[in-house]
Amino acid sequence: MKAQLGRRKFLTSVIGIPALVSSGTILNTPSPWAAGTPASAADAPAPSGRSFGAAGRLKTSLNAFCFNDALLAGTMTVSDALDFCAVAGFEGIDITGYYLKGYPQPPADEYLFEIKRKAFGLGIGISGTGVRNDFTISDKGKREQEVKLVKNWIEVAAKLGAPVIRIFAGNQKNEGIPREQVTEWMLKDIQTCVDYGRQHGVVIGLQNHNDFIQTADQAIGMITTINSGWLGLILDTGSFRVLDPYEEIAKAAKHTVNWQIKEKVFINGAEVDTDMDKLLGIIRSSGYKGYLPIETLGQGDPKTKVLSLLTKLQKSMA
């Protein structure tokens, strides 16, 4: 019953549509995270049940999407990306599943263990992995296949030694279906993945991606409704585009289990350079300790862009 009430409160407060319990009573109780939300991460209390890397430090990581075209074309391999990380001075790498052989099917153990062995030999941690899922699909049978995809790659993450797997909400328009209905089935699917992740020692990271999730409150609502130490936010700094990005990042930072640090943020609809010192101040104030994967986008030589953003990040971390 507590879980049901939590979901109803989330639907009521975040979406703004009254929710009905089975008895027909309207829940008007404000969301616990909507009231008294800290103005900045510095004002936020320590998150309960979430202590990822509490005794550690901030570390650099490369999101392999920086080399998306080359990896998909086969002109660069995951092994090449690991070599690049070692030379450039990265401490970790985030390898999305579709860069591994056989995706969406899980690769052979021998292949995964060779990647794990090489990363270890180079002193590179595997900071995470991820899949391309969509839980906004209205067809329940198709959504079950999306859940199966995530489960398969939770097992892959465990074999690689990746502590977190990145998933998405989704981007279907679903015209005629109320947002709260989509949210209800999405929460169930995410809960299933979280339970499976816990069984395999892998944290589920829900990424804000300017899709179904566009604001910090929407992301926080899902995470706090499920309320598990095995679920957190992959905070994409370039995908809070509705409100002030730094305020959104500060609000959501205490729920973050991993990051995607972008070159640009969106302010009033305009793309501007990320204020890395300001961003690092928010991250430090939130108490986060762990990897800070960077992800470059757009035109230009990817290696040059990556090294430039890494230098900028390292300067702010110093």
C-alpha positions in Angstrom: 0.0 0.0 0.0 2.9 2.4 0.8 4.3 1.8 -2.7 0.9 2.6 -4.3 0.5 5.7 -2.3 4.0 6.9 -3.2 3.2 6.4 -6.9 -0.1 8.3 -6.6 1.7 11.2 -4.8 4.2 11.3 -7.6 1.5 11.4 -10.3 -0.4 14.1 -8.5 2.5 16.5 -7.6 4.8 16.2 -10.6 2.3 15.9 -13.4 -0.3 18.1 -11.8 -3.3 15.9 -12.4 -5.4 14.6 -9.5 -4.9 10.9 -8.8 -7.5 8.5 -7.5 -6.9 5.6 -5.2 -9.0 2.5 -5.5 -11.5 3.9 -3.0 -12.1 6.9 -5.2 -10.6 9.4 -2.8 -8.6 12.2 -4.3 -5.1 12.5 -3.0 -4.2 16.1 -2.4 -1.1 15.6 -0.2 1.8 17.5 -1.6 4.8 15.5 -2.9 7.5 15.2 -0.2 10.1 16.4 -2.7 8.0 19.3 -4.1 7.9 21.1 -0.8 11.0 22.7 0.7 13.2 21.7 -2.2 16.7 23.1 -1.5 17.6 26.2 -3.6 21.0 24.6 -4.3 22.8 21.3 -3.7 24.7 22.9 -0.8 21.4 23.2 1.1 20.4 19.6 0.4 20.5 17.0 3.2 22.5 13.8 2.6 20.5 11.3 0.5 19.3 8.4 2.6 20.4 5.0 1.6 22.7 6.3 -1.1 26.4 6.4 -0.4 28.1 5.7 -3.8 31.8 6.4 -3.5 31.4 8.1 -0.2 35.0 7.7 0.7 36.3 8.2 -2.8 37.1 11.2 -5.0 36.1 12.7 -8.3 37.6 10.8 -11.3 37.6 11.5 -15.0 36.0 9.1 -17.5 35.3 9.0 -21.2 31.8 8.3 -22.5 32.5 6.2 -25.7 29.8 8.0 -27.5 32.4 10.7 -28.2 33.7 8.2 -30.9 30.2 7.0 -31.9 30.7 7.3 -35.7 34.1 5.5 -35.7 33.0 2.8 -33.3 29.8 2.1 -35.3 31.7 2.1 -38.6 34.4 -0.2 -37.2 37.3 2.2 -37.8 37.8 2.3 -34.1 37.4 -0.6 -31.7 36.6 -0.7 -28.0 40.2 -1.8 -27.5 41.4 1.3 -29.4 39.2 3.5 -27.2 40.8 2.0 -24.1 44.3 2.8 -25.5 43.2 6.3 -26.2 41.9 6.7 -22.6 45.2 5.5 -21.2 47.3 7.9 -23.3 45.0 10.8 -22.7 45.0 10.3 -18.9 41.4 9.2 -18.3 40.7 7.2 -15.2 37.6 5.4 -16.5 35.5 4.7 -19.6 31.7 4.3 -20.1 31.1 1.7 -22.9 27.5 1.8 -24.2 26.2 -1.6 -25.1 25.8 -1.0 -28.8 29.6 -0.7 -29.2 30.0 -4.3 -28.1 29.9 -7.2 -30.4 26.4 -8.7 -31.0 24.3 -5.9 -29.5 21.4 -6.1 -28.7 22.3 -9.7 -27.8 24.8 -10.1 -25.0 28.3 -10.8 -26.2 30.2 -13.9 -25.4 31.9 -14.0 -22.0 35.3 -14.4 -23.5 34.9 -11.1 -25.4 33.7 -9.3 -22.3 36.4 -10.6 -20.1 39.1 -9.6 -22.6 37.8 -6.0 -22.5 37.7 -6.2 -18.7 41.3 -7.6 -18.6 42.7 -5.0 -20.9 41.0 -2.1 -19.0 42.4 -3.5 -15.8 45.9 -3.7 -17.3 45.8 -0.1 -18.5 44.5 1.1 -15.1 41.2 2.2 -16.6 38.0 1.6 -14.6 34.8 0.7 -16.4 32.6 3.4 -15.0 29.4 2.3 -16.6 27.6 0.9 -19.6 24.1 1.5 -21.1 21.4 0.4 -23.5 19.0 2.1 -25.9 15.6 1.3 -24.3 12.2 3.0 -24.5 9.7 2.5 -21.7 7.2 5.0 -23.2 6.0 2.4 -25.8 2.3 1.8 -25.2 2.3 -1.9 -26.3 2.9 -3.9 -23.2 4.4 -6.8 -25.1 7.0 -4.6 -26.7 7.8 -3.0 -23.4 8.4 -6.4 -21.9 11.1 -6.9 -24.6 12.6 -3.5 -23.6 12.7 -4.8 -20.0 14.3 -8.0 -21.2 17.0 -6.0 -23.0 17.8 -4.1 -19.8 18.0 -7.3 -17.8 20.3 -9.0 -20.4 22.7 -6.0 -20.2 22.5 -5.8 -16.4 24.2 -9.3 -16.6 26.7 -7.9 -19.1 27.4 -5.0 -16.8 28.1 -7.3 -13.9 30.5 -9.4 -16.0 32.4 -6.3 -17.1 32.5 -4.9 -13.5 30.5 -1.8 -14.5 28.8 -0.6 -11.3 26.0 1.2 -13.1 23.9 0.7 -16.3 22.3 3.6 -18.0 18.7 3.4 -19.1 16.2 5.9 -20.6 12.6 6.8 -20.1 11.7 7.0 -23.8 10.4 9.4 -26.4 7.1 8.1 -27.8 4.5 10.9 -28.2 1.6 8.6 -27.2 -1.1 11.1 -28.3 -4.3 10.6 -26.4 -2.7 8.7 -23.5 -2.4 10.8 -20.3 1.1 11.4 -19.1 0.3 9.9 -15.7 -0.7 6.6 -17.4 2.6 6.4 -19.2 4.4 7.3 -15.9 2.5 4.5 -14.1 3.6 1.7 -16.4 7.1 3.2 -16.7 7.5 3.1 -12.9 6.6 -0.6 -12.9 9.1 -1.4 -15.7 11.9 0.6 -13.9 11.1 -1.2 -10.6 11.5 -4.5 -12.4 14.9 -3.5 -13.7 16.0 -2.1 -10.3 15.0 -5.4 -8.6 17.1 -7.3 -11.2 20.0 -4.9 -10.9 20.1 -5.5 -7.1 20.3 -9.2 -7.7 23.4 -8.8 -9.9 25.0 -5.9 -7.9 24.4 -3.3 -10.7 22.9 0.1 -10.0 20.3 1.4 -12.5 21.0 4.9 -13.7 18.0 6.7 -15.2 19.2 9.4 -17.6 17.5 12.7 -18.2 17.6 13.0 -22.0 15.3 15.8 -22.9 12.7 13.1 -23.8 9.9 12.0 -21.5 12.1 13.4 -18.7 12.8 17.1 -19.2 13.0 18.6 -15.7 14.7 17.8 -12.5 11.4 17.3 -10.7 10.3 14.7 -13.2 13.5 12.8 -12.7 13.5 13.1 -9.0 9.9 12.1 -8.8 10.6 8.8 -10.4 13.7 8.0 -8.4 12.1 8.9 -5.0 8.9 7.1 -5.8 10.7 3.9 -6.3 13.0 4.8 -3.4 15.8 2.2 -3.8 19.5 2.4 -3.2 19.8 0.6 -6.5 18.4 3.4 -8.6 19.8 6.9 -9.2 20.1 9.5 -11.9 22.6 9.7 -14.7 22.7 13.5 -14.9 23.2 14.7 -18.4 24.3 18.3 -18.0 23.2 19.2 -21.6 19.7 17.8 -21.4 18.0 20.1 -18.9 16.7 22.6 -21.5 13.4 23.8 -20.1 14.5 25.7 -17.0 17.8 27.1 -15.8 20.2 24.2 -16.2 22.5 25.0 -13.3 19.5 25.2 -10.9 18.1 21.9 -12.3 21.5 20.3 -11.9 21.8 21.5 -8.3 18.4 20.3 -7.5 19.0 16.8 -8.9 22.7 16.3 -8.0 22.1 14.5 -4.7 20.3 11.7 -6.6 23.1 11.3 -9.1 25.0 8.0 -9.4 26.9 9.0 -12.6 27.2 11.9 -15.0 27.5 12.9 -18.6 29.5 16.2 -18.7 28.7 18.0 -21.9 30.6 20.9 -23.6 27.4 23.0 -23.8 24.3 23.7 -21.7 21.0 25.4 -22.8 20.0 28.7 -21.3 16.8 30.3 -22.5 16.9 28.1 -25.6 20.5 29.0 -26.6 23.4 26.6 -26.5 26.3 28.1 -24.5 29.6 26.8 -23.2 29.4 25.0 -19.9 30.7 27.0 -16.9 32.9 24.1 -15.7 33.9 25.8 -12.4 30.2 26.5 -11.6 29.3 22.9 -12.5 32.1 21.4 -10.4 31.1 23.6 -7.5 27.6 22.1 -7.6 29.0 18.6 -7.9 31.2 19.0 -4.9 28.5 20.6 -2.8 26.2 17.6 -3.6 28.7 15.2 -1.9 29.1 13.1 -5.1 32.2 11.1 -5.3 33.0 9.0 -8.3 33.4 9.2 -12.1 32.7 12.2 -14.2 32.3 10.9 -17.8 32.6 13.5 -20.5 30.7 13.4 -23.8 31.4 15.6 -26.8 29.0 16.2 -29.6 28.8 18.0 -33.0 31.3 18.8 -35.7 35.0 18.6 -35.4 37.7 16.0 -34.8 36.5 13.9 -31.9 39.9 13.3 -30.4 40.7 17.0 -30.4 37.3 17.8 -28.9 37.7 15.2 -26.2 41.1 16.4 -25.2 39.9 19.9 -25.0 37.0 19.1 -22.8 39.1 16.8 -20.6 41.6 19.6 -20.1 38.8 22.0 -19.1 37.4 19.5 -16.7 40.7 18.7 -15.1 41.5 22.4 -14.6 38.2 22.8 -12.7 38.8 19.6 -10.7 42.3 20.8 -9.6 
